[in-house]
Amino acid sequence: MTDKISLPARLAAILVYSRPVLIFGGMICAVAIMWDRNPVVYTVGVSFLILSMIFDLVDGWFSARFRPNAPLASLADRLMDKLVYSIIFPVIAAGMMWRLLVSETDPTHGQLMHAIFVLVLCVTVLVRDSFASFMRGFAIRQGVEPESSEYNRMRTIVAAPVSALLYAYAFYIPAGPESWIYFRISYMGNVSLRILFFVEILFFIINLGSIAGYCRKYGTACLDELCFGDQVLRRKILSVFPNALTVMNALMGLIAVFFAYQGRLRESYLMLIGAATFDKLDGAIARRLGLTEPLPDELPKKKINMGSIMDDLADAISFCMVPAWIFYITLGQFGEGRFAHLPVGWIAVFYAVMGMSRLVYFTLDKHPIPGFFKGLPTPAAAMLVMSPLVIFDHALALSSQRIVFWGLFASGTMVFAGVIMNLYPIRYIHIGRTMSRHPWFGRANLLLLTVIMFTPVFGQICLGYMILYLLSPLFTWRIHPEDASRESRQKRVAEG
């Protein structure tokens, strides 16, 4: 005689299997909104997404608590996620384009950039799902039991709220009914682009991290199957990952210029922080994958190769040309003639040339000091010169009396940074490797950046932070190069 299924177990099944139905209802509402622009339908559609989000956040707990031995529990959860993402993210991409072309009367370049980025984000989500399914299936065929990682759990938790927020923004219909539900939902439809970009970039990074996690876990077995022992082919495949991060470095710099043309220096600064992060990751991943060491039967690699050329080109774009370009735009276009007496163009050219000279010296240097830079590194110089520009932009917004002061301060900082980058006897510690050796230091800096990002003193704190790094050789010159060049304590133990 079959035992009766308890009510909590039935509720757990409803939470798992009802999400695609709710998302499909949200898609029908989206089509109706684009056809008739009815605010009531908009309220219903967003309510479906919010309800699906709640179900997604609690269904795992209900299943583990009341249906722990269900034979298809994990498979059903992954299948439901795949169905939900396959429906909602194409709908969101279409909705962003609809809002841009139909709902907005005079769309700005920032709104166009946002719609394009959401399209790229939606494609990335779907590509990540297909890639994860392939790698998981490959692992099962190889006899490896797939495990869920922290990145994958984080992505699952973040995906539902992000999709609900983007849906509410994409299909927003103003002048809705006077109800508390629409009143609450309309907040999401009027979120600023600054907050949306922050959320979307974070979600984009989480998806890339999930892809990297699958590559790290199953990549060795997959490459063994594909390359048949061909080490040269193996290296060519692996080199795609650091090269892609190098391209992202340059792309983030170009996006920073785009924000600068819109007069949004804070976002430009954040893009350069992203470029510096990718600049750190590409080298770390290349070393972790063994791409910096020659094969046993291969001659030692030359100092100058395709990888180093790509890295220097990306650094020249993001940390030499882009800060100079942004400086010229900010003082020339937004200075309102206050700095006509200054050779703004020549100052920008001086900084860019000095930065590229420093990159050439770094590439050709035959006696590098492990773990240290000779002269101020170009990413740090870019962060240093951008900080006064962020303060200058904030002073412009407030019509402060210090506009001229911060403009002159930014000009002096550009000249000073160009000089200090090429004072090679001064040694600066590699801050990225310092963070790798001390994870708490990196987490504290990330928390500080997150807290101050939306405060009026963002530029001042960033400037103070860079001044501390500028003075750091007074304290770090005693550190031995062997200690400075270590990536992490765990890696040293493993190699020992």
Secondary structure, DSSP 8 states (H G I E B T S, - for coil): ------HHHHHHHHHHHSHHHHHHHHHHHHHHHHHH--HHHHHHHHHHHHHHHHHHHHHHHHHHHH-TT-TTHHHHHHHHHHHHHHHHHHHHHHHHHHIIIII-SS--HHHHHHHHHHHHHHHHHHHHHHHHHHHHHHHHHTT------HHHHHHHHHHHHHHHHHHHHHT--SS--S-HHHHHHHHHHT--HHHHHHHHHHHHHHHHHHHHHHHHHHHHHHHHHHHTT-HHHHHHHHTHHHHHHHHHHHHHHHHHHHHHHTT-HHHHHHHHHHHHHHHHHHHHHHHHTTTTS--TTS----SS-HHHHHHHHHHIIIIIIHHHHHHHHHHHHSSTTTTTTS-HHHHHHHHHHHHHHHHHHHHH-SS--TTEEES--HHHHHHHHHHHHHHHHHHHHHT-TTHHHHHHHHHHHHHHHHHHTT-TTSEEE-HHHHHHH-HHHHHHHHHHHHHHTTSTTHHHHHHHHHHHHHTTHHHHTTS-HHHHT---HHHHHHH-
